[in-house]
Structures are given as C-alpha cells and as structure tokens.
Amino acid sequence: MSRIEKRKRDHLEHFRHAEVSSRRRSTWLECVELVPQSLPELSLDDIDLSTSFAGRRFPVPLAITGMTGGTDEAGEINRALARSAQRFGLAFGVGSQRAMMEYPELTDTYRVKDVAPDVFLMGNIGGVQLVGDRLGDVAAALEAIEANALCVHLNPAQELAQFEGDRDFSGICEALAKAVFTLQVPVIAKETGAGIGLETASKLRDAGLRSVDVAGVGGTSWVGVELLRRGLENDPTLACFWDWGLPTAAAVVEASSLGGLEVMASGGIRHGLDMARALALGANMCGVAAPVLRAWFEGGENGVDRYLEGLLNGLKTALCLCGCRTLDELRAAPKILGGELKNWLNSRSLLPEVR
C-alpha cells in the first residue's frame, strides 16, 4: 500500500470512529435570526429552490463536497454518494485526485459517471499540486473521470499539521490564474475547514475565479484529523490550531460582499435551517460532506437519501416560514444578526453589507 493510500484509509477510519469536528468554535450560523412570517401566503409546493453555480443550473442549492478517493472503500463510497447526488440533482465532488495522478491504477476509485451519468462532477486537486508545469496532468486527470469542474483545495493549516504535508505555498495564485485560462471546465477554489475571508476572496477574484467554496470553521477540522493520525490531538503546541480559521457564516458574508463571486457555504451545515441561514447571508449553494459520509456508514445509500431528503425538506420549511418562494426572496428577507458574528462583521466594517 502506498503512503497516499494509507493516508486516505486513515482519514476514513477517523471519520468512522473519532470526533473530528471543531472543538470550541461554531459556524456562527446560530447568530443569524430569520424573521418569522405567520402569514406566508404561499403553498409549500410553490417554493422554488433552484439556483446557479459554476455555470450550471441546479434544482436545489446543495452539493456533496469532495471527501475521498484512492482506496477500494473510497471508490465504493464515491459511487454510492454519486448515485444519491444523481437522484436529488446535486453537485458531487471527489476527494483529492493527487493519489490517482501519482498512481494511475487508483483512477477507478474516482470514477462515478457510469452510475451517475448526469451528476455535476467536481474534480479535486490541491493548490500546491497545481504549481509548476502540471496543467496537462490535471487536465488528463479531469478527463479520466469526466469531471465537469475542478475544485482546487486550499489547505495550508491541514498541510502544516500533517507530518508529510507541504510547507511551501508560494505561486498558487499564479497557478490558479493559468488554470482558469487554460482548462476547459470551471475552476472552483475550495477551503477545507478554515474559511475563505475577504482578502483571500479578493485575490481569487483577481486571478479570474468566479466560484468559491468557503468551507469554514464549525464542521470538520482537518487539522484535527491530521493530529489524530499522529496521536497528537492533545499536544498543546499543535492542538491550539484545531479550530483555526474563519467560521462559515462570517466567511459567506466576507466572500459574497466583494461581488463577482458565487459562494458555496460549507463547513458545519447540518440541517435545513443552517442552509437557509447561509443562503440568506448571500450563498448561492450549500455543501455537506462529513454528515453524508456518516449517514452512509450508518445506513448505506438509503441512509444518505434520508439525510439529504431531510436537509431539503428543512430548507423548504424555512423558506415557507419566512414567506419566501425563491432563494432571491430569502436573501432579500429581513434577518437579525447577533452575537460573535455581528461583532466580527462590525469589526471588519462589513455589517452594513447585510440587509
């Protein structure tokens, strides 16, 4: 078994058996109060959840974001989750394709189009792996799995917590700009649990990107996953970074405040009300990962379908209770911000951007 395959297997085991969420910080989505409307004057059946993201129109604003690949079990998971994504009309992402680029025999663990031919499939590569003359290899990796878009994950905190991780993060912006210009599919910048703030979003927009997945604090801590792999989860010099980053709600406001960027809200999205709050703050889509993986561990594809159906039913319920027929109406609806989110946005001079 290669070093990369072992790491992928270790990651799945920690999701199966350990608590890998943020320890002390939340998404701050609980700081968003949607104003109830007791006379909504609409039918639940009239609600339209459709949205656009990365050049595609989706019936619902939900994606299963990239988690795994590179092992036989990962391949089984990817195919099962892609089938569920196909049934619900969701976007679906695979985990980092670095493993298949280094070991082509692992390519089948990322292929899902034979079981989910219509799914919007997001490939995945790390920002560091994009640096240098690699675009030809990346394009070939995307073609091999028939990907419709490329997610480039930005994960310096995870890499620095990883014993064998990267230490040089220079040149990524230039590489992203080249990828946007060269590749034949949309490029989406994606964090991995530390959030994308205003400064990073501005650099990404200047590099030509139009879609970001903020993946903020409040969900899975990939720093935590790496520390668990090393048995250092209680090391005070490293565990202080377990919750490093920008909570999801703040990241959504910061990234969407620029204009010109489509925002996917992920990181700690757990139910339909979380989705509604994130969309009300300006997100175009929401993404989920760890809860879907746990649903698969516990109940297979039927468990995944039940979880996704509950998410979307919860979102519809929230829109109805706010008197909103569409996501545009939800974004324009009254909301009250409080707590740490309000304090943060006020300190960042972003609070007036939230209506």
Secondary structure as UniProt FT lines:
FT   HELIX           3..17
FT   HELIX           29..31
FT   STRAND          32..34
FT   HELIX           44..46
FT   STRAND          51..53
FT   TURN            54..55
FT   STRAND          56..58
FT   STRAND          62..64
FT   HELIX           72..88
FT   STRAND          91..93
FT   HELIX           98..102
FT   HELIX           104..110
FT   TURN            113..115
FT   TURN            117..118
FT   STRAND          120..126
FT   HELIX           127..130
FT   HELIX           135..145
FT   STRAND          149..154
FT   HELIX           156..161
FT   TURN            163..164
FT   TURN            170..171
FT   HELIX           172..182
FT   STRAND          187..191
FT   HELIX           198..206
FT   TURN            207..208
FT   STRAND          211..213
FT   HELIX           222..230
FT   TURN            233..234
FT   HELIX           236..239
FT   TURN            240..243
FT   HELIX           248..257
FT   STRAND          262..266
FT   HELIX           272..280
FT   TURN            281..282
FT   STRAND          285..288
FT   HELIX           290..321
FT   TURN            322..323
FT   HELIX           327..332
FT   STRAND          335..337
FT   HELIX           339..347
FT   TURN            348..349
FT   HELIX           351..353
//
